[in-house]
Amino acid sequence: MKLVFAGTPEPAVPSLRALLESTRHEVAAVVTRPDAPAGRGRKLVRSPVGALADEAGIPVLTPRRPSEPEFLAQLGELAPDCCPVVAYGALVPRAALDIPRQGWVNLHFSLLPAWRGAAPVQAAVRHGDEVTGATTFLLEEGLDTGPTFGVVTETVRPADTAGDLLGRLATSGAALLLATMDGIADGTLRPQPQPADGVSHAPKVTTADARVEWALPPLALDRLIRSVTPEPGAWSTFRGERLGLGPVAPVTDAEPPVLKPGELHVEKRRVLVGTATAALQLGEVLPVGKRAMPAPDWARGARIEPGELLT
C-alpha cells in the first residue's frame, strides 16, 4: 500500500523504520509536528520521526494543524491508501480522516478500551497494572474510540519506569503496526468494535502531577515516581528549591529509622526519606542547575541537618 506516516517522538521511530524496511508498502511522506526549539541555544530541531524521514529522503510535512487547507491539499495529492499514525500529537480532523482509502490506523500503547488518552503507559505504571500492551485501531473523531485490528501484550515489571515500558512497547508495537498494514492490504483484517466495558482514561501528565507528596504510602510513591520517569520527572522541594527525583527503593532493615513524611535521614551509603508509613531510600536526585547524582553525594554537598524535610 501507499502510506503517509504520521508521528513525532522517539517511540514512533521503530514503527516508521519497520514500514520503511517493508517490501510490501511505500512510505510516500511523513507528517510530524513542526520543528521545535531545544537545548540551551533554543535552536529549532526536527522531531525524531522527521529526522528519520530526512535520512531516508522522504518528504516531510509539518503543518501547525492538520486542518490547514494547504496540508489537506498536499495529502489529497499524495492519495495514500492508508495513514498509519503513532504518537503524532495533534487531533486529526474529519477532512483529513476521509482522504486515505483505508483511513488512518493508530498504534496506541494500551490494551483498549483501557487507558484511552495521551499518557497510557504512565497510567499503567502508576496504577500498578501487571499487564499492558499496544493496540492498532481505526482512527475516528472520538478519543481512541475506533474499532480495533490487533493487540500485543507486555508484562509490566516491578521496577519498570514509564520509559522502560514504553521502549519495549515501541518495539513490539512496530511489529504489530506492520502486521496490521499487511492484513489490511491482504483484505484479511476487519476492525472490531471496542468492548463497552473496561473503559479508562489517561490524560496528559503535567509537571504538577509529578510532584511527590510524602504523606502517601511507599507503594503509591514508588509507582508515581516510576510512572513519571523520565518525563516529566518526579520532583519535590528542598530548602525552597526544586529537587528532581529518580526511582526510589524500599528499606528492608529489621528496625528502620522512624521518620515523619518527607524527613531526611542521611547515612554514609544511603539517604532515607519518610512517608506515610515506612521510609524509602532515595536513588538519584537532580538539584537545580546540576547533573543527576546519587543521593549520598548530594547529601554530602548539601550538608543536611537532622530533621530537614523534602516538601
VENPE-V265045 format. One record per pair of residues at least 24 apart in sequence whose C-alpha atoms are under 8 Angstrom apart, sorted by the first residue. I is the first residue (numbers start at 1). J is the second residue. If there is no record, write none. Layout:
I,J
I,J
//
This chain:
1,25
1,26
1,80
1,81
1,82
1,181
1,185
2,26
2,27
2,28
2,80
2,81
2,82
3,27
3,28
3,29
3,80
3,81
3,82
3,83
3,84
4,28
4,29
4,30
4,31
4,80
4,82
4,83
4,84
5,29
5,30
5,31
5,83
5,84
5,85
6,30
6,31
6,32
6,83
6,84
6,85
6,86
6,87
6,88
7,31
7,32
7,33
7,49
7,85
7,86
7,87
7,88
7,89
8,32
8,33
8,47
8,48
8,49
8,50
8,86
8,87
8,88
8,89
9,47
9,48
9,49
9,87
9,88
10,48
10,49
11,87
11,166
11,167
11,170
12,49
12,86
12,87
12,170
13,48
13,49
13,52
14,170
14,171
14,174
15,86
15,170
15,171
15,173
15,174
15,175
15,177
15,178
16,49
16,174
17,52
18,174
18,175
18,178
19,178
24,182
27,58
28,58
28,59
28,78
28,80
29,53
29,58
29,59
29,60
29,61
30,58
30,59
30,60
30,61
31,60
31,61
31,62
31,63
31,88
32,60
32,61
32,62
32,63
32,88
33,62
33,63
33,64
33,88
33,89
34,62
34,63
34,64
35,62
65,90
66,90
66,91
66,92
66,93
66,96
67,92
67,93
67,95
67,96
72,96
75,99
84,177
92,141
93,141
94,140
94,141
97,139
97,140
102,184
103,138
103,139
104,138
104,139
105,136
105,137
105,138
105,139
106,136
106,137
106,138
106,139
107,134
107,135
107,136
107,137
107,173
107,177
108,134
108,135
108,136
108,137
109,133
109,134
109,135
109,166
109,169
109,170
109,173
110,134
110,135
111,135
111,151
111,153
112,144
112,194
112,199
113,144
113,145
113,194
113,195
113,196
113,197
113,198
113,199
113,200
114,198
114,199
114,200
114,201
115,199
115,200
115,201
115,202
116,143
116,144
116,145
116,199
116,200
116,201
116,202
117,143
117,144
117,201
117,202
117,203
117,204
118,202
118,203
118,204
119,202
119,203
119,204
119,205
120,201
120,202
121,162
121,165
121,166
121,227
122,162
122,202
122,205
122,227
122,228
123,202
123,227
124,227
125,156
125,160
125,161
125,162
125,223
125,224
125,226
125,227
126,220
126,223
126,224
126,226
126,227
127,223
128,223
129,156
130,155
130,156
130,157
131,155
131,156
132,156
133,169
134,169
134,173
135,173
135,176
136,176
136,177
136,180
137,191
138,191
145,194
146,193
146,194
147,191
147,192
147,193
147,194
148,191
148,192
148,193
148,194
149,180
149,189
149,190
149,191
149,192
150,176
150,180
151,176
152,176
159,226
160,226
161,226
161,227
161,228
161,229
161,230
161,247
162,226
162,227
162,228
162,229
162,230
163,229
163,230
163,231
205,232
206,232
207,232
207,233
210,234
210,235
211,235
211,236
212,236
213,311
214,261
214,262
214,274
214,275
214,276
214,310
214,311
215,261
215,262
215,275
215,276
216,275
216,276
217,275
217,276
217,277
217,278
218,250
218,275
218,276
218,277
218,278
218,279
218,280
222,247
222,248
222,249
236,310
236,311
237,310
237,311
238,309
238,310
238,311
241,288
242,287
242,288
243,285
243,286
243,287
243,288
244,285
244,286
244,287
244,288
245,282
245,283
245,284
245,285
245,286
246,282
246,283
246,284
246,285
247,282
247,283
247,284
248,280
248,281
248,282
248,283
249,280
249,281
249,282
249,283
250,279
250,280
250,281
251,278
251,279
251,280
251,281
262,309
262,310
262,311
263,307
263,308
263,309
263,310
264,306
264,307
264,308
264,309
264,310
265,306
265,307
266,296
266,299
266,304
267,296
268,296
269,296
270,295
270,296
271,295
271,296
271,299
273,310
//
